[in-house]
């Protein structure tokens, strides 16, 4: 009886690690799970997780690196867990969210 391999856990990273990944030119999908209204207040790039983005992500290779972020890391953790359940194996959650980005990476990004 063979068992399916265990899907790797979502990797929790601080905003400073996301910045380092960007600075190294790593290729990944940056997904913002906040609302459009929150995104109008502050953004660090990436793509809003709307239905079109969701459909395109689900169609990607399950090994595609995907980094999720929200305001403080909670909603993005749930989104990453959902994609893990769909079989994705290279997932990251920005544990301190855009709040951590504003505090520790770029204070010009507005806090709310």
N, C-alpha and C positions, 0 to 999 in steps of 0.2 A: 504494500500500500504506500504510494508516494504522497507526500504532502507538498502543497504549494509553498514556494519560498516566502518567508516573512517579508512584508513590505517595510522598508526602512522607516524609522520614525521621522516626523517633521523636525527639522533642525531649528532650534530657537537661536536667533542672533540679535544682538543689539543694533541700533541704527548705525553705530560707528562701523560695524562689520559690513553692513550694506554699502556704506560709503567706500570702504576699502575694496569691495567687490567691483563697484563702479569704476574706481580709480585704476584698478588692474585691467579694466576692459573686458571683464568676464561677460559672457553672453547668457542672459536669462530673461525671463518674462517678469516684469515688475507689475504686480497687480494691486490696485488700490480698491479695497472693499468698502470704503466709506461712501456716504451719500454724495450726490452731485453738489448739494449745498455745502457740505463740509469741504469738498474739493475746491469750491470757489474761494473759501477762506484761505486755504493753504494747500500747496501741492509740492511733491518732490519728483514728479514725473510718473512714468508708468501709465497704466491703462485702468480705467474704471471698470470694475467687474459688473458689466451689464449683461443682458442675455446674449448679445452677439459675441462679446468677449468670452463668455462662458462656453458657448458652442464651439468657438474656435480653439479654446484651450483643450476641451474634452477631446477634440479630434487630433490633437498633437501626440507625438511620441510620448509614452508615459515616462521616459527618462528625461524629458525636457526640464531644465531647471526653472522653477517658478518660485518667486519671492512674493509673499503676500504682506501687505501692511494696512493698518487702519489708524485710528487715533492713538490707542494705548496698547494694542496687541491682542485684544480679546476676540474681536470679530474676525480678524485675519487668522487667528489660531483655528477658529471654527471652520473657516473657508479652506485652510490648508488641510485640516483633518478630513473634510469632505473629499478633496482631491486625492488624498491618501487612500480613502475607501474606494475610489474609482481606479486604483492601481498605480497612481503616479508615485515615483520613487525618488525624486530629487526636489524635495520641497523645503522651503524655508519660511519661517514666520519672524517678522521684525517684532521682537518681544516688547519693545518700548514704543513702537509705532512712530507716527510723525511727531508725537510729543517728544520722544527721545531724539529725533532728528533736530528739532528746534532747540532743545537744551544742549545737545552734545556735538552736533555737526555744523548746523547753520542757523545761528540765532536770528537771521533775517527772515526765516520761514515763520510766519505768524503763528503764535500759540492761541488756542481757544479752549 
